């Protein structure tokens, strides 16, 4: 744990400097008609819709700037909660490239493979399966997005993954990292101990090293009732954890 604490101390210094010009968003953003239509998609699973009150997808789309025509790179889409929403939000002139590690031998294909083949989404969703540090999009993207999974990335792979995200983005493009918060000062300890959390200053340090600027933080998913010491799967939390949302930008 000592190594994590040392790294985080450096992260605090870097993050404090970076935040001098970063906007901290605490108020809800106006929701566009395009975003409302994406959320109303009849093909979305009911289980996804039932999570909307906790995951705040309208706020997330507006904060990330995802709109009609956007090109989005989504890292590790999981069950596709955001993939489906992104697909409808970017529309026929936009595209979603969903990056996921290829399954190990004998393991089933990830959920994103079925979503990319679904008639409701296949026209603008492409599943790209392979090593994340080697990910590339066929065209520059407007937004790189990762939600609730940065903590699971192998420590040695995070630098190359952040570098790949930087290369994919257009100048001025946005990189959003949303994850379950650990206690500040614990570095990667909560992730290493299976709590599925990470110190947000650790994330700032790692992403800033790739050349990004920290331009904002959104507080809409903060939950002060979460002590940030338990696993995110603790029943009492109902997956309503304290979460940070960091907005980085590739310099123009």
JOLINDA-V222372 format. One record per backbone hydrogen bond with DSSP energy under -1.0 kcal/mol. CO is the residue of the C=O (numbers start at 1). NH is the residue of the N-H. E is the energy in kcal/mol with one decimal. If there is no record, write none. Layout:
CO:NH:E
CO:NH:E
//
This chain:
1:5:-2.2
2:6:-2.1
3:7:-2.4
4:8:-2.3
5:9:-1.8
6:10:-1.5
7:11:-1.9
8:12:-2.5
9:13:-1.4
10:14:-2.2
11:15:-3.4
12:16:-2.3
13:17:-1.8
14:18:-2.5
15:19:-2.5
17:20:-1.1
18:21:-1.1
23:217:-2.4
25:219:-2.9
32:36:-2.1
33:37:-2.2
34:38:-1.8
35:39:-2.0
36:40:-1.4
41:44:-1.4
45:49:-1.9
46:50:-2.3
48:51:-1.4
49:52:-1.2
51:54:-1.1
51:55:-2.5
52:56:-2.1
56:60:-1.9
57:61:-2.4
58:62:-2.1
59:63:-2.6
60:64:-2.3
61:65:-1.1
61:66:-2.0
67:70:-2.2
70:95:-1.8
71:142:-2.4
71:143:-1.7
72:97:-3.1
73:145:-2.9
74:99:-3.0
77:80:-2.5
80:84:-2.0
82:86:-3.2
83:87:-2.5
84:88:-1.7
85:89:-2.2
86:90:-2.8
87:91:-1.3
90:69:-3.0
91:94:-1.4
95:72:-2.9
96:126:-2.7
97:74:-2.5
98:128:-3.1
99:76:-3.1
100:130:-2.2
104:107:-2.4
110:113:-1.7
111:115:-1.7
112:116:-2.5
118:121:-1.9
118:122:-2.8
121:124:-1.6
124:96:-2.7
126:98:-2.9
128:100:-2.2
131:134:-1.5
132:135:-1.9
141:170:-2.7
142:174:-2.4
143:73:-2.9
144:176:-2.9
145:75:-3.0
146:178:-2.4
149:152:-1.4
150:153:-1.5
154:157:-1.3
154:158:-1.1
157:161:-2.4
158:162:-2.8
159:163:-2.4
160:164:-2.2
161:165:-2.2
162:166:-2.2
163:167:-2.2
164:168:-1.9
165:169:-1.5
168:141:-2.5
170:173:-2.7
173:250:-2.3
174:144:-2.7
175:248:-2.7
176:146:-1.7
177:246:-2.7
178:148:-3.0
179:244:-2.0
180:198:-1.9
183:186:-1.6
186:189:-2.5
187:199:-2.0
188:192:-2.6
189:193:-1.7
190:195:-2.5
191:194:-1.5
195:232:-1.3
198:182:-1.4
199:203:-1.4
200:204:-2.3
201:205:-2.3
202:206:-2.1
203:207:-2.7
204:208:-2.7
205:209:-1.5
207:210:-1.2
207:212:-1.1
208:211:-1.8
213:249:-2.6
215:23:-2.3
216:247:-2.9
217:25:-3.6
219:222:-1.8
221:243:-1.7
223:226:-2.1
231:234:-1.6
234:237:-1.5
237:240:-2.0
239:241:-1.5
242:181:-3.1
244:179:-1.9
245:218:-2.1
246:177:-2.1
247:215:-2.6
247:216:-1.4
248:175:-2.6
249:213:-2.3
250:172:-2.4
//
